[in-house]
Amino acid sequence: MSSLSTQDVLLVAAERLLEEVGLDGVTTRAVCEVADVKAPTLYHHFGDKNGLLDALVARGVEAFLTRKRAMAETDDPVADLVAGFEDFLGFALDRPRLFRLMVQRVGDNPQVIEAAMASTNVRLTRLAEQGRLRTEVVFARRAMMALSNGVTSLCAQGASNLEVQEVGRFMLQATLKALVRR
């Protein structure tokens, strides 16, 4: 017997389909088939496919933010920025289609963006307080966000995970060199 609720079973099925066959494969029929439930059950929990996708995105955002919040701070804000970027990239590469859907659906939501950037803000502020940041915190934050968005856009352009990681590390080092006094 599964310990997951019916709602969770449906969300797991939807994410599995999303990652395996893409967004077009996440139909209510396919999700119900994978979850082994009837359509009225899905409609009861989510209303329709859009509600299901909204719930899937909310679940993905929560998983992402939980990972971000769990990262321990060290005495070195630069090392923490690197670790945070690597974790961000890891999430995007582990769940590429979910990540893309999250970006599409929450990209204009300032609360989610603020929560996602909270640890980056703390690290950049620490660098500024130490006199090591070459720019204003707001500018550095935008540079880090542009870096993250640019690197993850390579996934949608067909780059391999290895290429994305290599380019990401290269661009991160170049960005940090421009932003941080050593």
BELHUMO-V326921 format. One record per run of one state. SS is the DSSP state (H for helix, E for strand, C for the rest). FROM is the first residue (numbers start at 0). TO is the last residue. If there is no record, write none. Layout:
SS_FROM_TO ; SS_FROM_TO
//
This chain:
C_0_4 ; H_5_20 ; C_21_21 ; H_22_24 ; C_25_26 ; H_27_34 ; C_35_37 ; H_38_45 ; C_46_47 ; H_48_69 ; C_70_75 ; H_76_93 ; C_94_94 ; H_95_105 ; C_106_108 ; H_109_128 ; C_129_131 ; E_132_132 ; C_133_135 ; H_136_155 ; C_156_159 ; H_160_178 ; E_179_179 ; C_180_181
//
